[in-house]
């Protein structure tokens, strides 16, 4: 589970854009989700740099 503080930091860092497609969050009907990426260099240690803001696409 991602803490609310980490969510705020990640969303602010990304400037409220999807970090994959760069779509702005304000154009989305839903708040963007936070994805956890695990860089090999971090060996799976959680930190705010291992998360990205992503647009949730409903299929």
SVG drawing of the C-alpha trace seen along z (x, -y; Angstrom):
<svg xmlns="http://www.w3.org/2000/svg" viewBox="-15 -20 37 27">
<polyline fill="none" stroke="black" stroke-width="0.4" points="0.0,0.0 1.3,-3.4 1.1,-6.1 -0.8,-9.3 2.4,-11.3 4.2,-9.2 1.1,-9.7 1.3,-13.4 5.1,-13.5 4.8,-11.3 1.9,-13.3 3.6,-16.6 7.0,-15.3 5.2,-14.2 3.5,-17.6 0.2,-15.7 0.9,-14.1 0.9,-10.4 4.6,-9.5 4.1,-7.1 1.9,-9.1 2.2,-12.6 -1.6,-13.1 -2.6,-15.7 -4.6,-14.4 -7.2,-17.1 -8.4,-15.7 -9.1,-12.3 -12.4,-11.5 -10.5,-9.7 -7.5,-10.5 -4.4,-8.8 -3.1,-5.8 0.4,-5.3 2.4,-2.4 5.3,-0.8 8.3,-0.2 11.3,1.7 14.6,0.5 17.2,3.3 19.7,0.9 17.5,0.5 17.0,4.2 13.3,3.8 13.7,1.3 10.6,-0.9 11.2,-4.7 9.4,-7.6 11.6,-7.3 10.3,-3.8 6.8,-5.0 5.3,-6.7 2.0,-8.4 -0.1,-6.6 -3.4,-7.1 -5.8,-4.4 -7.3,-3.1 -10.6,-1.2 -11.2,1.4"/>
</svg>
